Amino acid sequence: MKNSRKLILVVVSFICGLSLNAQPLDTLLREVVENNPELKALALEYEAELLRIDQVRELPNPQLGVGIPISPPETRLGPQILMVSASQMFPWFGTLDAKEEVVISMSKVRYEKISALRLVLFNKVKVAYTKIAFVDAKIIVMDSIIDHFEALSRIVIARVETNASSAANVLRIQLRIDDLKQQIKKMNLEKQSLYAVINGITNANFEKVIEADQLDTGPLLLVDTDQIRQSLRAHYPLMLKIDQQIEVSKGRTLLNKKMGSPSLAFGLDYALVSKRTDASPAGNGRDIFVPKVMVSIPIYRKGFKARDKQELLIQDALNLHKDDLENRIIAEIITLETVFNQGQLDIELAKSQLKTADHVYSIILTEYSVNGRNFDDLLELENLMLTYKLQMISGIFNATKAVLDIEKYTDF
């Protein structure tokens, strides 16, 4: 996998005149960004994560103590009747910055989750949209075949009126027309479920009808797996999410180091001294002020060492996850390239067979109009032409879906 072959395929046209910037698809994609509840929820979680930055930069709360001695201790200048103590702890230099960097990296993880979900939702909308166009194209084909059968029926009726054909042939044609109309009804029902997929993602009214462009020609595909590997590493949200998780782990390692450094505290003790009444020494009743400097020294290091080792293992695991994700994506893209090629082959074969079948149909129809022979061949050729047309449409859809699924990894 590491030395992947290049897959370069270029076809000059796309689906339905359907570039991803065409209406109404780009409107639907905007609605995904603006209205999808899951995306909006992740965006709020991202904003909430950013608010943690101010929280982690706060210093520990200062400590304040007040004491009133039951038996005031005597000093040379008088008894102490009230004692007040205040102190403020300061973490080691750079500790607050390290905490902030961890939170920033964690917020970036959430941001990449938003980007990854957006790609998935875009893909679902594009595929559902293309399926609607696919179903519409099949309906158009079946309507055209119905027109063929009705034209053939008129020819058969004319021959029946001259006793040159059997009335049973008219009924056989009508059975086929009825079957096609029933299939069209089922396809219109299928579109309802596709509307529901898109409307659910865009948070729209489920009764909303989606009008897709007509399915027209084969899709465009340009794939180079080596370039895709580089692009995935640099831009694909799930890759960047893992990168940020690694940064979170590295940040925690640095924070652990800072937390293992001494903490400093500065404080002040104050004692209120009452004047002596039995004597009058110099400074009688003078209050006591005692500035303090305190150091908290983390002596026990076992926990810090264990956390360092833990984060190193996490980083190694994340790098392996990243390699695995890359390989799975490249394998899927190669599979999708195969699907694309198969779709192209189906299109080419269907076009060739359809051209031949159409020519044969014209010949047999002329013969039937003249001498009434080969009616069964006409029915069979109508069915074959329907099969070839649907095969061509399926080939276009399969190739197009392969392109859309590849875009899920490349259209950032």
C-alpha positions as CSV (number, residue, x, y, z in Angstrom):
1,M,0.0,0.0,0.0
2,K,2.8,2.4,0.7
3,N,4.0,2.4,-2.9
4,S,0.5,2.7,-4.4
5,R,0.2,2.7,-8.2
6,K,-1.3,5.8,-9.7
7,L,-4.9,5.8,-10.8
8,I,-5.5,8.5,-13.4
9,L,-8.8,8.5,-15.1
10,V,-10.2,11.4,-17.0
11,V,-13.7,11.7,-18.5
12,V,-14.6,15.1,-19.9
13,S,-18.3,15.2,-18.8
14,F,-20.2,15.0,-15.6
15,I,-23.7,14.1,-14.4
16,C,-26.9,16.0,-15.3
17,G,-25.0,19.0,-16.3
18,L,-24.7,18.7,-12.5
19,S,-21.6,20.4,-11.2
20,L,-21.7,20.7,-7.5
21,N,-22.2,24.4,-7.8
22,A,-25.4,24.1,-9.8
23,Q,-28.9,24.8,-8.4
24,P,-30.5,23.5,-6.5
25,L,-27.8,21.2,-5.2
26,D,-25.6,24.0,-3.8
27,T,-28.7,25.5,-2.2
28,L,-29.3,22.2,-0.4
29,L,-25.7,22.0,0.7
30,R,-25.9,25.5,2.2
31,E,-29.1,24.4,4.0
32,V,-27.1,21.5,5.5
33,V,-24.5,23.9,6.9
34,E,-27.2,26.4,8.1
35,N,-29.9,24.1,9.4
36,N,-28.6,20.6,10.2
37,P,-29.2,20.0,14.0
38,E,-26.2,17.7,14.5
39,L,-23.8,20.2,12.9
40,K,-25.3,23.0,14.9
41,A,-24.9,21.0,18.1
42,L,-21.2,20.3,17.4
43,A,-20.7,24.0,16.6
44,L,-22.1,24.9,20.1
45,E,-19.9,22.3,21.7
46,Y,-16.9,23.8,19.9
47,E,-17.9,27.3,21.2
48,A,-18.3,25.9,24.7
49,E,-14.8,24.3,24.5
50,L,-13.3,27.7,23.6
51,L,-14.8,29.2,26.7
52,R,-12.6,26.9,28.8
53,I,-9.5,28.9,27.8
54,D,-10.4,31.7,30.2
55,Q,-11.2,29.1,32.9
56,V,-7.8,27.3,32.8
57,R,-5.9,30.6,32.8
58,E,-7.3,31.6,36.2
59,L,-5.0,31.5,39.2
60,P,-5.9,29.4,42.2
61,N,-8.2,31.2,44.6
62,P,-6.4,33.3,47.3
63,Q,-6.6,32.1,50.8
64,L,-7.7,34.3,53.6
65,G,-7.9,33.3,57.3
66,V,-9.0,35.2,60.4
67,G,-8.3,34.1,64.0
68,I,-9.4,35.4,67.4
69,P,-7.3,33.8,70.2
70,I,-9.3,32.6,73.2
71,S,-6.3,33.3,75.4
72,P,-4.4,36.2,73.7
73,P,-0.7,35.5,73.5
74,E,1.4,38.1,75.1
75,T,4.2,39.9,73.3
76,R,6.5,42.6,74.6
77,L,4.4,45.2,72.9
78,G,1.0,43.8,74.1
79,P,-1.4,40.9,73.6
80,Q,-2.4,39.7,70.2
81,I,-6.2,40.0,70.0
82,L,-6.8,39.3,66.2
83,M,-4.8,37.4,63.6
84,V,-5.3,37.7,59.8
85,S,-3.5,35.6,57.2
86,A,-3.7,36.0,53.3
87,S,-1.8,34.1,50.6
88,Q,-1.8,33.5,46.9
89,M,-0.4,30.4,45.1
90,F,1.3,30.9,41.7
91,P,2.0,27.9,39.5
92,W,5.4,27.4,37.9
93,F,6.2,29.6,35.0
94,G,4.5,28.5,31.8
95,T,1.9,26.2,33.5
96,L,-1.1,28.4,32.6
97,D,0.2,28.6,29.0
98,A,0.5,24.8,28.9
99,K,-3.1,24.4,30.1
100,E,-4.3,26.9,27.5
101,E,-2.5,25.0,24.7
102,V,-4.2,21.8,25.8
103,V,-7.6,23.4,25.7
104,I,-6.9,25.0,22.3
105,S,-5.9,21.6,20.8
106,M,-9.0,20.0,22.3
107,S,-11.2,22.6,20.7
108,K,-9.5,21.9,17.3
109,V,-10.4,18.3,17.7
110,R,-14.0,19.3,18.0
111,Y,-13.7,21.6,15.0
112,E,-12.3,18.8,12.8
113,K,-15.3,16.7,14.0
114,I,-17.6,19.4,12.5
115,S,-15.6,19.4,9.2
116,A,-15.7,15.5,9.0
117,L,-19.5,15.4,9.7
118,R,-20.1,18.1,7.1
119,L,-18.3,16.0,4.4
120,V,-20.4,13.0,5.4
121,L,-23.7,14.9,5.3
122,F,-22.7,16.5,2.0
123,N,-22.1,13.1,0.5
124,K,-25.5,11.8,1.7
125,V,-27.3,14.7,0.1
126,K,-25.3,14.5,-3.1
127,V,-26.0,10.7,-3.4
128,A,-29.7,11.1,-2.6
129,Y,-29.9,14.0,-5.1
130,T,-28.3,11.8,-7.8
131,K,-30.6,8.9,-7.0
132,I,-33.5,11.2,-7.6
133,A,-32.1,12.1,-11.0
134,F,-31.4,8.4,-11.6
135,V,-35.0,7.5,-10.9
136,D,-36.3,10.4,-13.0
137,A,-34.1,9.2,-15.9
138,K,-35.5,5.6,-15.5
139,I,-39.1,7.0,-15.6
140,I,-38.3,9.0,-18.7
141,V,-37.0,5.8,-20.4
142,M,-40.0,3.8,-19.4
143,D,-42.3,6.5,-20.7
144,S,-40.5,6.4,-24.0
145,I,-40.9,2.6,-24.1
146,I,-44.6,3.0,-23.3
147,D,-44.8,5.4,-26.3
148,H,-43.1,2.7,-28.4
149,F,-45.6,0.1,-27.3
150,E,-48.5,2.3,-27.9
151,A,-47.3,3.1,-31.4
152,L,-46.8,-0.6,-32.0
153,S,-50.3,-1.3,-30.6
154,R,-51.8,1.1,-33.2
155,I,-50.0,-0.9,-36.0
156,V,-51.2,-4.2,-34.6
157,I,-54.8,-2.9,-34.3
158,A,-54.7,-1.8,-37.9
159,R,-53.6,-5.3,-38.9
160,V,-56.2,-6.9,-36.7
161,E,-58.9,-4.8,-38.5
162,T,-57.7,-6.4,-41.7
163,N,-57.5,-9.9,-40.1
164,A,-53.8,-9.8,-40.7
165,S,-52.9,-10.2,-37.0
166,S,-54.3,-11.6,-33.7
167,A,-56.2,-9.5,-31.2
168,A,-54.2,-11.3,-28.5
169,N,-51.1,-9.3,-29.6
170,V,-52.9,-6.1,-28.6
171,L,-53.5,-7.5,-25.2
172,R,-49.9,-8.7,-24.8
173,I,-48.8,-5.1,-25.6
174,Q,-51.3,-3.7,-23.1
175,L,-50.0,-6.1,-20.4
176,R,-46.5,-4.8,-20.9
177,I,-47.7,-1.2,-20.8
178,D,-49.6,-1.8,-17.6
179,D,-46.5,-3.4,-16.0
180,L,-44.3,-0.4,-17.0
181,K,-46.9,2.0,-15.5
182,Q,-46.9,0.1,-12.3
183,Q,-43.1,0.3,-12.1
184,I,-43.3,4.0,-12.7
185,K,-45.7,4.3,-9.7
186,K,-43.2,2.4,-7.5
187,M,-40.4,4.7,-8.6
188,N,-42.3,7.8,-7.7
189,L,-42.8,6.3,-4.3
190,E,-39.1,5.6,-4.1
191,K,-38.4,9.3,-4.7
192,Q,-40.5,10.1,-1.6
193,S,-37.9,8.3,0.6
194,L,-35.1,10.1,-1.1
195,Y,-36.8,13.4,-0.4
196,A,-37.1,12.4,3.2
197,V,-33.3,11.7,3.4
198,I,-32.5,15.2,2.1
199,N,-35.2,17.0,4.1
200,G,-34.1,15.2,7.2
201,I,-30.5,16.3,6.8
202,T,-31.4,19.9,5.9
203,N,-34.0,20.1,8.7
204,A,-36.7,21.0,6.1
205,N,-40.4,20.1,5.9
206,F,-40.6,16.4,5.1
207,E,-43.3,17.2,2.5
208,K,-40.8,19.3,0.5
209,V,-40.2,18.0,-3.1
210,I,-36.7,18.0,-4.4
211,E,-36.3,18.7,-8.1
212,A,-33.1,17.3,-9.5
213,D,-31.4,18.0,-12.8
214,Q,-31.9,15.3,-15.4
215,L,-29.3,12.5,-15.6
216,D,-27.4,13.1,-18.8
217,T,-23.9,11.9,-19.4
218,G,-21.1,10.0,-17.7
219,P,-19.2,11.5,-14.7
220,L,-15.8,13.1,-14.4
221,L,-13.1,11.3,-12.4
222,L,-9.5,12.4,-11.9
223,V,-7.7,10.3,-9.3
224,D,-4.1,10.1,-8.3
225,T,-3.6,8.1,-5.1
226,D,-0.2,9.5,-4.4
227,Q,-1.6,13.0,-4.4
228,I,-4.6,11.9,-2.4
229,R,-2.3,10.5,0.3
230,Q,-0.6,13.9,0.6
231,S,-4.0,15.7,0.5
232,L,-5.4,13.4,3.2
233,R,-2.5,14.0,5.5
234,A,-2.8,17.8,5.0
235,H,-6.5,18.4,4.8
236,Y,-8.8,15.5,5.5
237,P,-10.7,16.3,8.8
238,L,-10.4,12.9,10.4
239,M,-6.7,13.0,9.8
240,L,-6.4,16.4,11.2
241,K,-8.5,15.3,14.1
242,I,-6.0,12.6,14.9
243,D,-3.2,15.2,14.5
244,Q,-4.9,17.5,17.1
245,Q,-5.4,14.5,19.4
246,I,-1.6,14.0,19.2
247,E,-1.1,17.6,20.0
248,V,-3.4,17.3,23.0
249,S,-1.3,14.4,24.2
250,K,1.9,16.3,23.7
251,G,0.4,19.3,25.5
252,R,-0.5,17.1,28.4
253,T,3.0,15.9,28.5
254,L,4.3,19.4,28.7
255,L,1.7,20.3,31.3
256,N,2.6,17.3,33.4
257,K,6.2,18.5,33.4
258,K,5.1,22.0,34.5
259,M,2.9,20.5,37.2
260,G,5.9,18.6,38.4
261,S,7.7,21.8,39.1
262,P,7.5,23.8,42.3
263,S,4.6,26.2,43.0
264,L,5.2,29.5,44.7
265,A,3.0,31.3,47.2
266,F,3.2,34.8,48.6
267,G,1.3,35.8,51.6
268,L,1.1,38.1,54.6
269,D,0.3,37.5,58.2
270,Y,-1.1,40.3,60.3
271,A,-1.7,40.4,64.1
272,L,-3.6,43.1,65.8
273,V,-1.8,43.9,69.1
274,S,-3.5,45.7,72.0
275,K,-1.5,48.2,74.0
276,R,0.0,47.2,77.4
277,T,-1.5,49.0,80.4
278,D,1.1,47.9,82.9
279,A,4.0,49.4,81.0
280,S,4.8,51.7,78.1
281,P,7.6,50.2,76.0
282,A,8.7,51.9,72.8
283,G,6.2,50.9,70.0
284,N,3.6,49.9,72.6
285,G,0.6,48.2,70.8
286,R,2.4,48.1,67.5
287,D,0.7,45.6,65.1
288,I,2.7,42.7,63.6
289,F,3.2,42.3,59.8
290,V,4.9,39.1,58.5
291,P,5.4,38.8,54.7
292,K,5.7,35.1,53.6
293,V,7.1,33.2,50.7
294,M,6.1,29.5,50.4
295,V,7.2,26.8,48.0
296,S,5.2,23.6,47.2
297,I,7.7,20.9,46.1
298,P,6.3,17.8,44.3
299,I,8.5,15.2,45.9
300,Y,6.6,12.1,44.8
301,R,7.4,11.6,41.1
302,K,5.9,8.2,40.4
303,G,2.6,9.6,39.2
304,F,4.3,12.1,36.9
305,K,6.5,9.4,35.3
306,A,3.5,7.2,34.8
307,R,1.6,10.0,33.1
308,D,4.5,10.7,30.8
309,K,4.7,7.1,29.7
310,Q,0.9,7.0,29.3
311,E,0.9,10.0,26.9
312,L,3.8,8.4,24.8
313,L,1.7,5.3,24.4
314,I,-1.3,7.3,23.4
315,Q,0.7,9.2,20.8
316,D,2.1,5.9,19.3
317,A,-1.5,4.5,19.2
318,L,-2.8,7.6,17.5
319,N,-0.1,7.5,14.8
320,L,-1.0,3.9,14.1
321,H,-4.7,4.8,13.9
322,K,-3.7,7.5,11.4
323,D,-1.8,5.0,9.2
324,D,-4.7,2.6,9.4
325,L,-7.2,5.3,8.4
326,E,-5.1,6.3,5.5
327,N,-4.7,2.8,4.2
328,R,-8.5,2.1,4.5
329,I,-9.3,5.3,2.6
330,I,-6.9,4.5,-0.2
331,A,-8.2,0.9,-0.4
332,E,-11.8,2.3,-0.6
333,I,-10.8,4.8,-3.3
334,I,-9.2,2.0,-5.4
335,T,-12.4,0.0,-5.0
336,L,-14.4,3.0,-6.1
337,E,-12.2,3.4,-9.1
338,T,-13.0,-0.2,-10.0
339,V,-16.7,0.6,-9.7
340,F,-16.2,3.7,-11.8
341,N,-14.5,1.6,-14.6
342,Q,-17.3,-1.0,-14.5
343,G,-19.9,1.8,-14.8
344,Q,-18.0,3.1,-17.9
345,L,-17.9,-0.3,-19.4
346,D,-21.7,-0.7,-18.8
347,I,-22.3,2.6,-20.5
348,E,-20.2,1.8,-23.5
349,L,-21.7,-1.7,-24.0
350,A,-25.3,-0.4,-23.5
351,K,-24.7,2.3,-26.1
352,S,-23.4,-0.2,-28.6
353,Q,-26.1,-2.7,-28.0
354,L,-28.8,-0.1,-28.0
355,K,-27.7,1.2,-31.4
356,T,-27.7,-2.3,-32.9
357,A,-31.1,-3.2,-31.3
358,D,-32.6,0.0,-32.6
359,H,-31.5,-0.8,-36.1
360,V,-32.8,-4.4,-35.9
361,Y,-36.1,-3.1,-34.5
362,S,-36.6,-0.8,-37.4
363,I,-36.0,-3.7,-39.9
364,I,-38.4,-6.1,-38.1
365,L,-41.0,-3.4,-37.6
366,T,-41.0,-2.7,-41.4
367,E,-41.3,-6.5,-42.1
368,Y,-44.2,-6.8,-39.6
369,S,-46.0,-3.9,-41.1
370,V,-45.7,-5.5,-44.5
371,N,-46.3,-9.2,-43.8
372,G,-47.2,-9.5,-40.1
373,R,-44.3,-11.7,-39.2
374,N,-41.9,-11.6,-36.2
375,F,-44.3,-9.9,-33.7
376,D,-42.6,-11.8,-30.8
377,D,-39.3,-10.5,-32.0
378,L,-40.6,-6.9,-31.8
379,L,-41.7,-7.5,-28.2
380,E,-38.4,-9.0,-27.3
381,L,-36.5,-6.1,-28.9
382,E,-38.6,-3.6,-27.0
383,N,-37.7,-5.4,-23.8
384,L,-34.0,-5.5,-24.8
385,M,-34.0,-1.8,-25.6
386,L,-35.5,-1.0,-22.2
387,T,-32.8,-3.2,-20.6
388,Y,-30.0,-1.5,-22.5
389,K,-31.3,2.0,-21.7
390,L,-31.6,1.1,-18.0
391,Q,-28.2,-0.5,-18.0
392,M,-26.7,2.7,-19.4
393,I,-28.5,4.8,-16.8
394,S,-27.3,2.5,-14.1
395,G,-23.7,2.7,-15.4
396,I,-23.9,6.5,-15.2
397,F,-25.3,6.4,-11.7
398,N,-22.8,3.9,-10.4
399,A,-19.9,5.8,-12.0
400,T,-21.2,9.1,-10.6
401,K,-21.8,7.7,-7.1
402,A,-18.2,6.4,-7.2
403,V,-17.0,10.0,-8.0
404,L,-19.2,11.4,-5.1
405,D,-17.9,8.8,-2.7
406,I,-14.3,9.7,-3.6
407,E,-15.1,13.4,-3.2
408,K,-16.0,12.6,0.4
409,Y,-12.2,12.2,0.9
410,T,-11.0,14.9,-1.5
411,D,-13.5,17.8,-1.7
412,F,-12.5,19.7,1.5
